[in-house]
Amino acid sequence: MDRLVIAGRTCLLLTHAGETLAAILAREGPPSLDFARRWGDDLLRALEMLEEHGVQHRDVKPANVGVPESGSVGKKARHLLLFDFSLSTLDPSAVTAGTAAYREPFVIHRRWDAAADRFSAAVTPRWGSGDVAAVATEEEATIEAERFQ
C-alpha cells in the first residue's frame, strides 16, 4: 500500500463502504445464486488476505460488510467490502468478543483464530432465536432451506 502524503502529513485514504449487507438482505431477501457466489468469494478472499497478515476480524457479520456503489457499471458489479476492525486487536483468549449469533460455537475451547472468522463468513445455522451463541442455548441448530436456491 502506497503512503499518501498531503502537505507533509501522512493520510489514510478511506473508501465509502456503501450500504451494509444486512440492510440489503433485509430489504431484498436472500441474494441470487450469482451474488451469493460472488459475495462469498469476496468475503473469503478478504479473510485469506487478513490471515496472511495475521489479523482476525472477530466480528464478521452482514452488518460489518458493505456493498459500495458500483458507479456507472450497475448492480451486476456489486462486490463486498469488510469493515469495522474494532475487535481485531483483542487477545485471542477473549473468545466471547463479537456478536454471539455469528461466533463459531467451538471457539470457547481454544483461542480465537482464522478458522473462527471463516466460520462467521460461512452459512451459519441458527440456534434458538438466532441471536444467541450456540453454546448459550440447549436448542438445536436450524437451517432455513427456503432461503436457498
DAVEN-V777919 format. One record per pair of residues at least 6 apart in sequence whose C-alpha atoms are under 8 Angstrom apart, sorted by the first residue. I is the first residue (numbers start at 0). J is the second residue. Records with the same first field share a line. If there is no record, write none. Layout:
BEGIN
I->J, J
END
This chain:
BEGIN
2->9, 10
3->9, 10, 11, 12
4->10
15->67
16->64, 65, 66, 67, 80, 82
17->65, 66, 67, 68
18->65, 66, 67
19->61, 62, 63, 64, 65, 66
20->61, 62, 63, 64, 65, 66
21->61, 62, 64
22->62
24->30
29->146, 147
31->148
32->148
37->78
38->78, 79
39->120
41->78, 79, 80
42->79, 80, 81, 120
43->117, 120
45->81
46->55, 113, 116, 117
49->55, 56
50->113
54->87, 113
55->87, 112, 113, 116
56->84, 86, 87, 116
57->84, 86, 87, 96, 97, 111, 115, 116
58->84, 86, 96, 97, 98, 101, 102, 116, 119
59->81, 101, 116, 119, 120
60->98, 101, 119, 120
63->81, 82, 83
64->79, 80, 81, 82
65->79, 80, 81, 82
66->77, 78, 79, 80
67->77, 78, 79, 80
68->77
69->76, 77
86->96, 97
91->110, 111, 112
92->109, 110, 111
93->110, 111
94->106, 107, 110, 111
95->107
99->130, 131, 132, 133
100->125, 126, 129, 130, 131, 132, 133
101->119, 123, 132
102->115, 118, 119, 132
103->115, 116, 118, 119, 133
104->132, 133, 134
106->115
123->142
124->140, 141, 142
125->140, 141, 142
126->132, 133, 136, 138, 139, 140, 141
127->136, 137, 138, 139, 140
133->140
END
